[in-house]
Amino acid sequence: MWRQGAVKEYCAELTFILREYLEKRFEVPALGSTSGDTLQALKQTDFPAALKPDLENILSQADLAKFAKAIPADDFYAYSLDFAQTLVTQTIPPP
């Protein structure tokens, strides 16, 4: 999407996927909350502290792209996709 100039749409889709996962996995109201409120709610869960800085960075950059028309750095796109995969892999609930 971003390669075709749809930066805002990419960021919206990425954050929707992340928020939907966080909401279902950690039972926080991520879809209807601000990024700050989502991060605050995650503090009350077993969300890994080591993943918080990257999640905060991605949500922040995506918010800027969606609401302030900022253009993230070129490495943001691969970084954000890699992080999304890492997030799911490292937070799969135990059987």
Residue, then its C-alpha position, 0 to 999 in steps of 0.5 A: m500500500w505505501r509503495q503506491g502512496a497510500v501511507k495513511e491507509y497503510c497505517a490505518e490498516l496496520t494499527f487496526i490489525l494490531r489493535e484488534y489483536l491486542e483487544k482480543r489477546f489482552e482483553v483491553p479496549a484497544l479498538g475504541s481507545t487512543s494509543g495512549d489509553t491502549l498502552q496504559a490499559l496494557k500495563q494492567t495485563d501480562f503484555p511483555a514490557a520488552l515489546k512496549p517501546d516498539l509498540e508505542n513507537i509504531l502507534s505514535q508514527a502511525d498516528l502522525a501519518k493518519f492525523a497529521k499527514a506525516i510520512p514515516a521514514d522508509d524503514f518504518y514499513a518493514y519494521s512495523l510488519d516485522f514487529a507485528q509478527t514478533l508481537v503475535t509470536q511472542t504473545i501467543p497464550p499458552p495452551 
